């Protein structure tokens, strides 16, 4: 079985470095680009951006599968059962605790965000009756 050369990684790293370098020049014109927009427009832009990112993810995934299929036939490879176990019980306990803490913080954040959203909606409804 041959191993494919990873020829495109240098280009990606170079372009990423150039992008990060150019981003420092945007700070000088940041106030000029601060355009007041409505929540509806911001939501539309966000939805469009997420749709484009999701499309690009699936497109790149399909291209990678096709490139891998050109190198080797995946269906003819031997499949084995892989069992993943933590290195020790302390790793398991630490990561389980950290996961629980992160989920708890996320729950508190989303709960408070929902309270703020509900109070804002009530405020808007009350203003509409005035």
C-alpha positions in Angstrom: 0.0 0.0 0.0 1.4 3.4 -0.9 1.3 6.5 1.3 0.2 9.6 -0.5 2.3 12.8 -0.3 0.8 15.7 1.6 1.7 18.4 -0.9 -1.0 21.0 -0.2 -0.4 21.5 3.5 2.4 24.1 3.0 0.1 26.2 0.9 -2.7 26.2 3.5 -0.3 27.1 6.3 1.1 30.0 4.2 -2.3 31.3 3.3 -3.4 31.1 6.9 -0.4 33.0 8.1 -1.0 35.7 5.5 -4.6 36.0 6.5 -3.7 36.4 10.2 -1.0 39.0 9.3 -3.4 41.0 7.2 -6.1 40.9 9.9 -3.9 43.3 12.0 -4.3 46.0 9.4 -8.1 45.8 9.7 -8.0 47.2 13.3 -7.3 50.7 11.9 -10.4 50.8 9.8 -12.7 48.9 12.3 -14.6 52.0 13.3 -15.2 52.9 9.7 -16.8 49.4 9.1 -19.0 49.6 12.1 -22.4 49.8 10.3 -25.6 49.8 12.4 -27.9 47.0 11.3 -31.1 45.4 12.5 -31.3 42.1 14.3 -33.1 40.6 11.3 -30.3 41.6 9.0 -27.7 40.2 11.4 -29.6 37.0 11.7 -29.9 36.7 7.9 -26.2 37.3 7.5 -25.5 34.7 10.2 -27.8 32.1 8.6 -26.2 32.7 5.2 -22.7 32.4 6.6 -23.6 29.2 8.5 -25.2 27.7 5.3 -22.1 28.5 3.3 -19.8 27.0 5.9 -22.0 23.9 6.1 -22.0 23.5 2.3 -18.2 23.9 2.2 -17.8 21.3 4.9 -19.8 18.7 3.0 -18.2 19.7 -0.3 -14.6 19.2 1.2 -15.7 16.0 2.9 -16.9 14.6 -0.5 -13.7 15.7 -2.2 -11.6 14.1 0.5 -13.5 10.8 0.2 -13.0 10.8 -3.6 -9.3 11.5 -3.3 -9.0 8.7 -0.7 -10.9 6.3 -3.0 -8.4 7.1 -5.8 -5.5 6.0 -3.5 -7.0 2.9 -2.0 -10.2 0.9 -1.9 -11.8 1.4 1.5 -14.3 -1.5 1.1 -11.5 -4.0 0.7 -9.7 -3.0 3.9 -9.9 -5.2 7.0 -12.1 -3.8 9.7 -11.3 -4.5 13.3 -13.0 -3.7 16.5 -11.3 -0.8 18.3 -11.7 -0.5 22.1 -10.7 2.9 23.5 -10.0 3.0 27.2 -8.6 5.9 29.3 -5.0 5.7 30.5 -6.1 5.5 34.1 -9.1 6.0 36.2 -7.9 9.5 37.2 -8.1 10.6 33.6 -11.6 9.3 33.3 -12.6 11.1 36.5 -11.0 14.4 35.6 -12.5 14.5 32.1 -15.9 13.4 33.3 -15.8 16.2 35.9 -14.6 18.8 33.4 -17.3 17.7 30.9 -20.0 18.0 33.7 -18.7 21.5 34.7 -18.7 22.7 31.0 -22.2 21.4 30.5 -23.4 23.1 33.7 -21.9 26.4 32.6 -23.4 26.1 29.2 -26.8 25.3 30.7 -26.6 28.3 33.0 -25.6 30.6 30.2 -28.4 29.4 27.9 -31.0 29.6 30.7 -30.0 33.2 31.5 -30.0 34.0 27.8 -33.5 32.6 27.5 -34.6 34.7 30.4 -33.2 37.8 28.8 -34.8 37.0 25.5 -38.2 36.4 27.1 -38.0 39.6 29.1 -37.1 41.5 25.9 -40.0 40.0 24.0 -42.4 41.0 26.9 -40.9 44.5 26.8 -41.5 44.8 23.1 -45.1 43.4 23.4 -45.8 45.9 26.2 -44.4 48.8 24.1 -46.7 47.8 21.2 -49.8 48.3 23.4 -48.7 51.8 24.4 
